[in-house]
């Protein structure tokens, strides 16, 4: 396993309510000249991989067509979209995926999918977690209150990616998968670790992660609230029942300030659970509304045949997904909606990613192979 380190900057006011970032995803302004891969005793500049690479994805506005999505985002200034590895947090905004393969000529289904993806949902505690998380970071970094005259406040930062090649460094959406550290006020704060220990996120693992990496994050997750320390509202109100969220999973549409999980005067004590499972439920809501399906939520979730493995089995198989005992995700949901697992016990299969340039030419699989 090699390591990619990239130096850069992070705007600490990019989180809700001043921006659109959630706890587990943020914009990182990179210095690509500093991007170095260290592995197999060699050090190689890999800035070109992130500058030229991307993926082709279905164009939601044009059925049957694809468009290139660059890893290096240009809208609103050059940045990388970083998905914090190993964690998952409630969302302040989430659109249903509802991507059932390529366009197959069924315009009615395509229109329904398009309609579903235009709706934005919020998960319980999405805004509250994001707000408290960001405020805590700014306090530690010695940064004052928001000033509309200077809405962007940049701090030194670095992102670390554990990967042997470009395919393991980003996800299917072209987001970098890594660990972001903010630097300031004499501190270095690893956002992934901070979110887990402060109770603003859950563990979430994919088979591409190293076992030691999963164990380290699981241990951090378990430390939250130890020694009489107060638990965050998120972790104090975790539910083990999917049924708690019917109907409509207690989500609210749009980005209104009066959403149910707001931490304002009209707030209420909602519950939350494993966001990975939650997102699959939101997909169901979008599909139901788009196509008018009436399948009961629990029946739908129990029919989810997505392959997952338990972390204990993944460890027993020495990190080999193919040799691990498989379960259907739906089989871990009881008839009454109770979960037969705990957060951090489930490992999801990594979706294969092929990184190409805008001419559809694949980038080299290894960072050690020069890329012009």
Secondary structure as the mmCIF struct_conf table of DSSP 4:
data_model
#
loop_
_struct_conf.conf_type_id
_struct_conf.id
_struct_conf.beg_label_comp_id
_struct_conf.beg_label_asym_id
_struct_conf.beg_label_seq_id
_struct_conf.end_label_comp_id
_struct_conf.end_label_asym_id
_struct_conf.end_label_seq_id
STRN STRN1 UNK A 3 UNK A 11
TURN_TY1_P TURN_TY1_P1 UNK A 12 UNK A 13
STRN STRN2 UNK A 15 UNK A 15
TURN_TY1_P TURN_TY1_P2 UNK A 16 UNK A 18
BEND BEND1 UNK A 19 UNK A 20
STRN STRN3 UNK A 21 UNK A 22
TURN_TY1_P TURN_TY1_P3 UNK A 23 UNK A 24
STRN STRN4 UNK A 25 UNK A 30
HELX_RH_3T_P HELX_RH_3T_P1 UNK A 32 UNK A 34
STRN STRN5 UNK A 36 UNK A 39
TURN_TY1_P TURN_TY1_P4 UNK A 40 UNK A 41
STRN STRN6 UNK A 42 UNK A 45
HELX_RH_AL_P HELX_RH_AL_P1 UNK A 47 UNK A 52
STRN STRN7 UNK A 54 UNK A 58
TURN_TY1_P TURN_TY1_P5 UNK A 60 UNK A 61
BEND BEND2 UNK A 62 UNK A 62
TURN_TY1_P TURN_TY1_P6 UNK A 63 UNK A 64
STRN STRN8 UNK A 66 UNK A 70
BEND BEND3 UNK A 71 UNK A 71
STRN STRN9 UNK A 72 UNK A 73
TURN_TY1_P TURN_TY1_P7 UNK A 75 UNK A 76
BEND BEND4 UNK A 77 UNK A 78
STRN STRN10 UNK A 79 UNK A 84
TURN_TY1_P TURN_TY1_P8 UNK A 85 UNK A 86
STRN STRN11 UNK A 87 UNK A 88
BEND BEND5 UNK A 92 UNK A 93
STRN STRN12 UNK A 94 UNK A 94
BEND BEND6 UNK A 101 UNK A 102
BEND BEND7 UNK A 105 UNK A 105
HELX_RH_AL_P HELX_RH_AL_P2 UNK A 107 UNK A 117
TURN_TY1_P TURN_TY1_P9 UNK A 118 UNK A 118
STRN STRN13 UNK A 121 UNK A 122
TURN_TY1_P TURN_TY1_P10 UNK A 124 UNK A 125
HELX_RH_AL_P HELX_RH_AL_P3 UNK A 126 UNK A 140
TURN_TY1_P TURN_TY1_P11 UNK A 141 UNK A 142
HELX_RH_3T_P HELX_RH_3T_P2 UNK A 148 UNK A 150
STRN STRN14 UNK A 154 UNK A 162
BEND BEND8 UNK A 164 UNK A 165
HELX_RH_3T_P HELX_RH_3T_P3 UNK A 166 UNK A 168
TURN_TY1_P TURN_TY1_P12 UNK A 169 UNK A 169
STRN STRN15 UNK A 170 UNK A 170
TURN_TY1_P TURN_TY1_P13 UNK A 172 UNK A 173
BEND BEND9 UNK A 174 UNK A 174
STRN STRN16 UNK A 176 UNK A 184
TURN_TY1_P TURN_TY1_P14 UNK A 185 UNK A 186
STRN STRN17 UNK A 187 UNK A 190
HELX_RH_AL_P HELX_RH_AL_P4 UNK A 191 UNK A 197
TURN_TY1_P TURN_TY1_P15 UNK A 198 UNK A 199
BEND BEND10 UNK A 200 UNK A 200
STRN STRN18 UNK A 202 UNK A 203
STRN STRN19 UNK A 205 UNK A 206
TURN_TY1_P TURN_TY1_P16 UNK A 207 UNK A 208
BEND BEND11 UNK A 209 UNK A 209
HELX_RH_AL_P HELX_RH_AL_P5 UNK A 211 UNK A 223
TURN_TY1_P TURN_TY1_P17 UNK A 224 UNK A 225
HELX_RH_3T_P HELX_RH_3T_P4 UNK A 226 UNK A 228
HELX_LH_PP_P HELX_LH_PP_P1 UNK A 229 UNK A 232
HELX_RH_AL_P HELX_RH_AL_P6 UNK A 233 UNK A 236
TURN_TY1_P TURN_TY1_P18 UNK A 237 UNK A 237
STRN STRN20 UNK A 238 UNK A 238
BEND BEND12 UNK A 240 UNK A 240
STRN STRN21 UNK A 241 UNK A 241
HELX_RH_3T_P HELX_RH_3T_P5 UNK A 242 UNK A 245
TURN_TY1_P TURN_TY1_P19 UNK A 246 UNK A 247
HELX_RH_3T_P HELX_RH_3T_P6 UNK A 248 UNK A 250
STRN STRN22 UNK A 252 UNK A 253
BEND BEND13 UNK A 254 UNK A 254
TURN_TY1_P TURN_TY1_P20 UNK A 257 UNK A 258
TURN_TY1_P TURN_TY1_P21 UNK A 260 UNK A 261
BEND BEND14 UNK A 263 UNK A 264
TURN_TY1_P TURN_TY1_P22 UNK A 265 UNK A 266
STRN STRN23 UNK A 272 UNK A 272
HELX_RH_AL_P HELX_RH_AL_P7 UNK A 275 UNK A 291
HELX_RH_AL_P HELX_RH_AL_P8 UNK A 297 UNK A 302
TURN_TY1_P TURN_TY1_P23 UNK A 303 UNK A 303
STRN STRN24 UNK A 307 UNK A 310
HELX_RH_AL_P HELX_RH_AL_P9 UNK A 311 UNK A 316
TURN_TY1_P TURN_TY1_P24 UNK A 317 UNK A 319
HELX_RH_3T_P HELX_RH_3T_P7 UNK A 321 UNK A 323
BEND BEND15 UNK A 324 UNK A 324
HELX_LH_PP_P HELX_LH_PP_P2 UNK A 325 UNK A 326
STRN STRN25 UNK A 327 UNK A 328
HELX_RH_3T_P HELX_RH_3T_P8 UNK A 329 UNK A 332
STRN STRN26 UNK A 333 UNK A 333
TURN_TY1_P TURN_TY1_P25 UNK A 335 UNK A 336
BEND BEND16 UNK A 337 UNK A 337
STRN STRN27 UNK A 338 UNK A 339
BEND BEND17 UNK A 340 UNK A 341
TURN_TY1_P TURN_TY1_P26 UNK A 343 UNK A 344
BEND BEND18 UNK A 345 UNK A 345
STRN STRN28 UNK A 346 UNK A 348
HELX_LH_PP_P HELX_LH_PP_P3 UNK A 349 UNK A 352
STRN STRN29 UNK A 356 UNK A 356
TURN_TY1_P TURN_TY1_P27 UNK A 358 UNK A 359
BEND BEND19 UNK A 360 UNK A 360
HELX_LH_PP_P HELX_LH_PP_P4 UNK A 361 UNK A 361
STRN STRN30 UNK A 362 UNK A 362
HELX_LH_PP_P HELX_LH_PP_P5 UNK A 363 UNK A 364
BEND BEND20 UNK A 365 UNK A 366
TURN_TY1_P TURN_TY1_P28 UNK A 367 UNK A 368
BEND BEND21 UNK A 369 UNK A 369
#
